[in-house]
Amino acid sequence: MEAGRQRQGRLWSNLTEVCELLHIPPVNIAHSEELLFQHVQFKTGQRIHTIGQPFDMLYIVNSGFLKTVLIDEFGNEQVLSFPMKGDMMGVDGIHTRHYSSEAVALSDCDLILLPFRKLAALGRVHIELENMMYGVMSRELVREQAMIGMLGALSAEARVARFLVALSDRFAQMGYSSKLFNLRMTRHEIGSYLGLTLETVSRTLSAFNEVGLISVDQRTIGIKDPEALKNLRRLPPSRARGRQPAARAKAAAAASAAAPGAQPLYAAAV
């Protein structure tokens, strides 16, 4: 979606543009083009909302990358999500009318503000809009549930692989390259999100680079074998990888997976 229109020195988007950004059908509301929602820009490192702050706003990411986190009494962060273009934030504040997480910009961001009272009033009059907004919130919940299921079922290597595949897919949906992109989050933040240590994330990315699944240049990731990443369960031991070139290591992994009674290395997750 292109940026909205200027009004009183600020950027605004109408309801049709908001629906397009959320990937939902436009709502048939009279004069919807006159119903405007304000954009607000945040710089890298700025907080959009904090834990315990009174809830009054939902946010839609128009551009940029963010993280949402929980913070314990010792100041330790647990990353919950990495919102990007088309994602809605702030839903966790609806229940208690206070935000239960903190949102932080990982890059310069442009967010669209959806005042909750305004949205609720519209929903009472236009049931179609209310149902679609529930659908957007449900979509976010399903994504979180999928992550919880992944953390309980997959190895550390498979978690990192699925994370890279998910990022690749999201970049493709946003119209960017799915094969070459920059990680806006640190390896520590990825580890927090996946339930892994910084060292495990770094070691796994290096291993993927070693066997030719990806290329790594600091924060720049090149996806070389998306299907293998999608179906990966575990990699050959590091000693085995060190004794053979990347292509032969991948071939050996595939042969091992196909052998009778062998533990699959590249197979669909169960």
C-alpha positions in Angstrom: 0.0 0.0 0.0 1.3 3.4 -0.9 1.4 6.0 1.8 -1.9 7.8 2.5 -2.7 11.5 2.1 -1.3 14.6 3.8 -3.7 16.5 6.1 -2.7 19.1 8.6 0.9 18.2 8.2 0.3 14.5 9.0 -0.1 11.3 6.9 -3.5 9.6 7.0 -5.0 6.5 5.3 -8.7 5.8 4.7 -10.5 2.6 5.7 -10.1 1.0 2.2 -6.4 1.4 2.4 -6.3 0.0 5.9 -8.3 -3.1 4.8 -5.9 -3.6 1.9 -2.9 -3.4 4.2 -4.5 -6.0 6.5 -5.3 -8.3 3.5 -9.1 -8.2 4.1 -11.9 -7.2 1.7 -12.8 -3.5 1.6 -15.7 -2.7 3.8 -18.8 -1.2 2.1 -19.4 1.8 4.3 -20.8 5.0 2.9 -18.1 7.7 2.6 -15.4 5.3 3.8 -12.8 7.3 1.9 -13.5 10.1 4.3 -12.9 7.9 7.4 -9.2 8.5 8.0 -6.6 7.0 10.3 -3.4 8.7 11.3 0.1 7.5 10.6 2.8 7.9 13.2 6.6 7.4 12.6 8.9 5.8 15.2 12.7 5.7 15.1 14.8 2.6 15.7 14.8 1.7 19.4 11.7 3.8 20.3 8.9 2.1 22.3 5.5 2.1 20.8 3.8 1.1 24.1 5.0 -0.3 27.4 3.8 -3.0 29.8 1.0 -1.7 32.0 0.3 1.4 29.9 -3.4 2.1 29.6 -4.8 0.6 26.4 -6.6 2.8 23.9 -5.0 2.0 20.6 -4.4 -0.7 18.1 -1.5 -0.4 15.7 -1.1 -1.6 12.1 2.5 -1.8 10.7 2.7 0.1 7.4 6.4 -0.2 7.1 9.4 -1.2 9.2 10.1 -4.0 11.7 9.4 -4.3 15.4 9.5 -6.7 18.3 7.0 -7.3 21.1 8.4 -8.6 24.4 7.6 -9.5 28.0 9.9 -8.3 30.7 10.3 -10.0 34.0 11.1 -8.4 37.4 14.8 -8.8 36.7 14.6 -7.0 33.4 15.0 -10.1 31.3 13.2 -9.9 27.9 11.2 -12.7 26.3 10.5 -11.9 22.6 6.9 -12.7 21.6 6.8 -11.7 18.0 8.4 -9.7 15.2 5.6 -7.6 13.7 6.1 -6.3 10.2 4.1 -4.8 7.3 0.4 -5.8 7.6 0.5 -7.0 11.2 -1.7 -5.7 13.9 -0.3 -4.9 17.4 -1.8 -4.1 20.7 -4.5 -6.7 20.8 -3.2 -8.0 24.2 -4.5 -4.8 25.8 -8.2 -5.4 25.1 -8.8 -7.8 28.0 -7.5 -5.7 30.9 -7.4 -2.3 29.2 -3.7 -2.3 29.8 -1.0 -3.5 27.4 0.6 -6.8 28.7 3.6 -6.6 26.4 6.0 -3.9 25.2 6.5 -3.0 21.5 9.9 -1.7 20.3 10.9 -0.5 16.8 13.8 -2.6 15.3 14.0 -0.1 12.4 12.4 3.2 11.5 8.7 2.4 11.3 5.5 3.9 10.0 2.4 2.7 12.0 -1.3 3.4 11.5 -3.3 4.2 14.6 -6.6 2.5 15.1 -8.3 4.1 18.2 -10.1 1.2 19.8 -13.2 3.2 20.8 -13.6 4.4 17.2 -13.1 0.9 15.8 -15.6 -0.5 18.3 -18.2 2.1 17.5 -17.8 1.4 13.8 -18.1 -2.4 14.4 -21.4 -1.9 16.3 -22.9 -0.2 13.2 -21.1 -2.3 10.5 -21.1 -5.9 11.6 -19.0 -6.9 8.5 -16.2 -4.7 9.7 -16.3 -6.1 13.2 -16.2 -9.7 12.0 -13.2 -9.0 9.7 -11.3 -7.3 12.6 -12.0 -10.4 14.7 -10.6 -12.4 11.8 -7.4 -10.3 11.8 -7.0 -10.8 15.6 -7.6 -14.5 15.2 -5.0 -14.7 12.5 -2.4 -13.3 14.9 -3.5 -15.8 17.6 -3.1 -18.7 15.2 0.4 -17.5 14.3 1.4 -17.5 18.0 -0.1 -20.9 18.5 1.9 -22.3 15.6 5.0 -20.9 17.2 4.2 -22.5 20.5 3.7 -25.9 18.8 6.9 -25.5 16.9 8.9 -24.9 20.1 7.6 -28.0 21.7 8.0 -30.3 18.7 11.2 -29.4 16.8 14.9 -29.5 17.4 17.0 -26.4 17.7 18.1 -26.7 14.1 14.6 -27.2 12.8 13.4 -24.1 14.8 16.0 -21.9 13.2 15.2 -23.3 9.7 11.5 -22.7 10.1 12.1 -19.2 11.3 14.2 -18.4 8.2 11.5 -20.0 5.9 8.8 -17.9 7.7 10.8 -14.7 7.2 11.5 -15.6 3.6 7.7 -16.1 3.0 6.9 -12.8 4.7 9.4 -10.8 2.7 7.9 -12.4 -0.5 4.4 -11.3 0.6 5.6 -7.7 1.1 7.1 -7.7 -2.4 10.8 -8.0 -1.4 13.3 -10.7 -2.2 12.6 -14.0 -0.5 16.2 -15.2 -1.3 18.3 -12.4 0.1 17.3 -10.2 3.1 18.7 -8.5 6.2 17.8 -9.7 9.7 16.5 -6.7 11.6 16.7 -8.6 14.9 19.8 -9.7 16.6 20.8 -13.4 17.1 20.0 -12.9 20.8 16.5 -11.8 20.0 16.0 -14.7 17.6 17.1 -17.0 20.3 14.7 -15.5 22.8 11.9 -15.9 20.3 12.7 -19.5 19.5 13.6 -20.6 23.0 17.3 -21.0 22.2 20.6 -19.4 23.4 22.5 -16.9 21.4 25.3 -19.4 20.9 22.9 -22.1 19.6 21.5 -19.6 17.0 24.9 -18.5 15.9 26.2 -22.1 15.7 23.2 -23.2 13.7 23.4 -20.4 11.2 27.1 -21.2 10.7 26.2 -24.9 10.2 23.5 -24.0 7.6 26.1 -21.9 5.8 28.6 -24.7 5.9 26.3 -27.3 4.2 25.1 -24.8 1.6 21.5 -24.2 2.8 22.1 -20.5 3.3 24.8 -17.9 3.0 25.6 -15.6 5.9 27.3 -12.2 5.9 26.8 -10.6 9.3 23.0 -9.8 9.2 22.5 -10.6 5.5 21.0 -14.0 4.9 20.8 -15.7 1.4 18.4 -18.6 1.1 19.9 -21.2 -1.1 17.7 -24.3 -0.5 14.3 -23.3 0.8 12.8 -26.8 0.5 15.6 -28.4 2.5 15.1 -25.7 5.2 11.4 -26.3 5.3 11.7 -30.0 5.7 14.9 -30.1 7.9 14.8 -32.1 11.2 18.5 -32.1 12.0 21.9 -31.9 10.4 24.7 -34.4 10.2 27.2 -34.2 13.1 29.8 -31.4 12.8 32.6 -33.9 12.3 30.9 -35.5 9.4 30.2 -32.1 7.8 33.9 -31.2 8.2 35.1 -34.2 6.3 33.1 -33.5 3.1 32.2 -30.6 0.9 28.8 -28.9 1.3 27.2 -30.6 -1.7 28.3 -34.1 -0.6 27.2 -33.4 3.0 23.7 -32.6 1.7 23.7 -35.7 -0.5 24.8 -37.8 2.4 22.0 -36.4 4.5 19.4 -37.2 1.9 20.8 -40.7 1.5 20.7 -41.3 5.2 17.1 -40.1 5.3 16.2 -42.6 2.5 18.0 -45.6 4.0 15.7 -48.3 5.6 15.4 -47.7 9.3 17.4 -44.5 9.2 16.5 -41.5 11.3 15.4 -38.8 8.7 17.5 -35.7 8.4 15.5 -33.8 5.9 11.8 -34.8 6.4 8.6 -33.1 7.1 8.0 -32.1 10.7 5.6 -34.2 12.7 
